[in-house]
Amino acid sequence: MSTIDHPDFEAVIGLEVHAQLTTTTKAFAAVQYDYGEPPNTLVTPLCLGHPGTLPALNENLVRYTIRMGLATGCRIAPRSIFARKNYFYPDLPKGYQISQFETPLCSAGHLDIELPDYTKRIGITRIHMEEDSGKSIHDQDPLHSLIDLNRAGASLIEIVSEPDLRTPEEAYAYLNRIRQIVQYLEICDGNMEEGSLRCDANVSVRPRGQQAFGTRTELKNMNSFRNVERAIRFEIQRQIDLVRSGGRVVQQTLLWDPARNETRMMRGKEEAHDYRYFPEPDLPPVLVTQALLEQIRSELPEMPDLRRKRFRSAYGHSEDDAVTLTENRHLADFFEQVVVESGNPREATSLVLGQVLRVLNERGIGIAEFPVTAARLAGLIALRAADQVNSTAFQQIFNELLESEESAEEIARRLNLMQVSEDGFLAPIVAQVVADHPDEAARYREGKTALIGFFVGKVMQASGGKANPRQARELLQSALS
């Protein structure tokens, strides 16, 4: 039985999402972090935990966190402090992580998720700043675990949801919404496969109608959106099966095994972590003035939900088209540039949703790598709107635009694809076609008007495809009458 529709139990899910920020340098150290660089090359004495080193706060860590807080309706604390989160692990050289505990920068926010049949508001408990740990690598040496400290100290935010999610589909939609927002804000690239967006899930089940939460487990090692959904679905069903068979859910941390599509125990989990938080003595409080808050608010882009509604009202888009065009901020920006350049929203919509997205999918690239500018696409739209090229030529010119720096009109003229509408060119061809087919002309005059398509085809053939079909049709109707 589906866990979503189970008559006796419901799931309670909360997500903890870590987003690695695109700050130029790390949270507290003046060194850049880039994914994929040789191990242990992007480090400083501070990253390595050397005695006597002191952290210095990256201002953009604060600004980016505030951007996320404002975009999710959070309250922004005018004063917040950093704390030391103490634990010992090989990829944490200092023996503690600089984070926030009692005073997160952002709290009490929300975001709305949309599923096929309903919309739901999910509460956000807190968004706080912290530094990343290094990375332990267990699959490159048969005898040893390896440590790469490039990531140690990278700028992070942790986004903690309220336990408002009830199904794996809701969790998937929530995580996807988080990614969309951080990408729109340009504070994180949202790539789960590279670890710049990471998610842990707290999952419990309870009898329907019961207010108290059940015992929860924590799921880790979910490195894709689909794995988050699959892991949560598996864990919900595991807990339901366990409770129905008379067993008891034990609080523990579980790892998701994507190869076997199951969870396995990582470690037992106490009721509360003993991280021995205490205020970070080497960093002053973070003070957010009203002026700074208003400045950051003024810099926020139009968010995807508002943009989607505007696209529907301004351009007459269907809900599906508006969702597709606003899913990615840069695609939405590109589309609107094509609209501005062409002055033709309908044709711009058709071209971007059809040809442009096809090329992006086939080449596996983003809109930033698309080789044709909005202005050059607008030139192609103008040719079609003026009825100067037919649909076949339109496609041919688009394909040439991908490989050439020429304008659409230059390509059309070079390939002899421009349609001719002048009566002086078409009239003799029309007269000759009618004269060459007297039987069909007689039948047309007797009421077989569907034969007009036959005559248009003959004119197109005689003109080498240059004739404007609309103009040819009008001249033929006049001649045949």
C-alpha positions, -999 to +999 in steps of 0.1 A: +000+000+000+012+035-008+026+053+022+008+084+010-026+068+011-021+046+042-053+047+062-037+042+096-005+061+095+009+094+084+045+105+080+061+136+096+091+149+077+115+178+083+144+187+061+177+202+069+192+217+038+228+229+035+235+253+007+271+261-001+273+298-010+290+312-041+311+337-021+345+343-037+363+333-006+355+310+024+334+320+054+363+331+076+395+326+056+408+346+026+411+317+002+389+307-027+370+274-028+362+258-061+348+223-066+371+197-083+405+213-075+434+190-065+429+179-028+443+201-001+454+229-024+428+255-013+437+258+023+452+283+048+466+277+083+431+287+096+415+259+075+440+235+089+433+244+125+467+258+133+470+273+167+470+311+169+450+317+136+419+340+138+388+340+117+376+371+098+340+372+087+332+373+050+306+401+045+289+383+017+282+353+039+259+377+059+245+394+028+237+362+010+220+347+041+199+378+045+189+375+008+176+340+015+159+350+046+140+379+029+131+356+000+115+332+024+097+357+046+120+353+076+124+376+105+160+390+103+177+393+136+191+428+142+218+412+164+231+376+161+262+358+173+284+329+161+289+299+182+314+270+183+298+236+177+323+212+192+327+177+178+357+156+168+359+142+133+389+137+110+377+163+084+373+190+111+408+200+120+399+226+146+377+202+166+348+226+163+327+242+136+318+279+136+281+280+133+251+297+150+229+283+177+207+304+199+206+334+177+202+325+140+203+353+115+170+343+100+140+327+116+102+321+114+099+320+076+080+299+050+078+290+014+049+276-007+052+243-026+029+233-054+018+197-062-006+186-089-037+188-067-028+214-040-006+241-027+009+240+007+029+264+030+059+249+047+074+267+077+111+275+080+123+273+115+157+290+109+184+299+084+218+303+100+253+308+088+282+284+093+314+270+078+317+237+060+338+208+071+363+190+049+355+158+030+363+122+040+369+099+011+364+062+016+365+047-018+399+056-033+422+036-010+414+000+001+431+004+034+427+041+044+402+069+045+415+100+028+408+137+039+405+166+015+403+199+033+397+221+003+360+225+014+369+231+051+356+266+059+335+272+028+305+294+033+273+276+042+238+283+052+216+257+069+179+259+062+158+240+087+122+234+079+093+229+103+080+192+104+053+202+080+060+178+052+039+146+050+049+128+018+080+121-002+065+141-031+061+171-008+098+167+003+109+166-033+088+197-041+102+216-011+138+208-019+133+217-056+118+250-044+148+257-022+171+251-051+151+273-074+152+302-049+190+300-042+196+299-079+173+329-085+191+348-058+225+336-073+238+326-039+243+289-047+244+268-078+222+242-063+242+212-076+235+182-054+258+159-073+288+182-065+276+187-029+268+224-031+232+215-020+229+188+006+199+175+024+193+155+056+158+143+064+142+136+097+114+111+093+088+096+117+054+081+115+024+083+138-012+070+138-035+092+119-052+117+143-024+115+169-008+149+177+024+137+193+053+129+170+067+094+167+104+085+171+123+100+143+153+088+123+177+109+103+185+101+067+219+111+052+239+104+020+211+115-004+230+131-033+201+137-058+166+149-057+152+115-067+173+098-040+158+121-014+123+111-025+132+074-027+150+073+007+121+090+025+096+067+008+116+036+019+120+049+054+083+057+059+073+022+047+100+006+069+088+024+100+051+016+093+060-021+087+080-021+119+053-006+140+025-028+126+046-059+133+048-049+170+083-034+168+096-001+180+113+026+159+148+034+174+162+069+170+193+066+148+211+080+119+207+061+086+226+062+054+208+058+021+223+031-002+212+040-037+226+008-052+204-013-030+176+012-026+175+008+011+187+025+043+213+011+066+224+023+101+252+047+104+251+052+141+228+053+171+214+087+180+209+101+214+179+122+223+201+154+220+235+161+206+261+173+232+279+198+209+288+220+239+278+251+220+293+283+234+297+318+219+326+321+194+351+344+212+370+354+181+341+370+162+320+400+172+282+400+170+266+405+136+246+437+136+221+442+108+210+478+104+177+488+088+196+506+061+215+474+052+183+454+053+165+478+029+195+479+006+196+441+003+158+440-001+161+464-031+186+441-047+163+410-047+152+398-081+116+391-090+110+357-075+098+328-096+062+326-082+056+363-089+073+361-123+052+331-132+020+350-125+032+380-144+040+358-174+005+344-174-011+378-173+013+398-195+020+372-222-011+350-220+009+319-211-006+287-199+004+276-164+027+249-179+044+273-202+049+299-174+063+273-151+088+261-177+100+296-187+104+307-150+120+275-137+154+290-143+161+327-138+185+330-167+161+313-191+133+337-180+157+366-185+166+354-220+130+349-230+121+385-219+151+398-239+137+381-270+103+396-263+118+431-260+140+427-291+112+412-312+081+429-298+063+396-305+056+376-272+037+349-290+064+340-315+091+344-288+073+320-265+070+294-294+106+298-304+121+295-269+099+267-257+104+248-289+137+253-306+158+268-279+149+243-252+154+215-277+190+226-283+197+231-246+185+195-239+203+180-268+236+196-260+233+194-222+240+231-218+224+260-199+210+291-215+243+309-207+260+286-232+234+290-259+252+304-290+225+327-304+217+361-289+182+374-282+187+400-309+196+375-336+165+353-326+144+384-329+156+389-364+144+354-372+110+361-356+108+393-377+113+374-410+085+349-401+062+377-389+066+395-421+059+363-440+093+365-457+102+329-450+082+297-447+082+272-419+108+250-435+131+279-442+125+291-406+139+259-392+168+259-416+178+295-407+175+287-370+199+257-374+223+280-393+222+306-366+236+280-342+267+277-363+271+312-378+275+348-367+253+360-395+219+376-390+188+357-399+182+379-429+218+374-441+214+336-438+181+337-456+195+357-485+227+336-487+206+304-489+181+319-512+153+313-487+135+346-489+099+344-500+088+367-528+055+385-525+057+410-554+029+406-579+053+413-608+071+381-599+042+359-590+015+370-615+031+354-646+038+321-627+001+320-615-012+326-650+010+299-664+000+274-637-037+281-644-032+278-681-013+245-677-041+228-658-075+237-675-093+206-662-085+214-625-094+251-632-128+241-645-135+218-616-125+246-592-149+270-608-176+243-605-172+244-567-142+221-560-125+249-541-103+225-521-082+224-554-067+257-544-041+237-524-031+219-556-026+252-574-006+267-546+017+237-546+022+241-583+031+277-579+056+269-551+071+243-574+074+266-604+089+294-582+115+272-567+099+276-533+104+314-534+067+323-537+049+336-507+021+310-502-004+335-489+002+359-517+001+330-543-032+319-529-048+353-532-036+357-568-048+322-577-082+328-562-085+360-583-073+342-615-095+312-611-126+333-604 
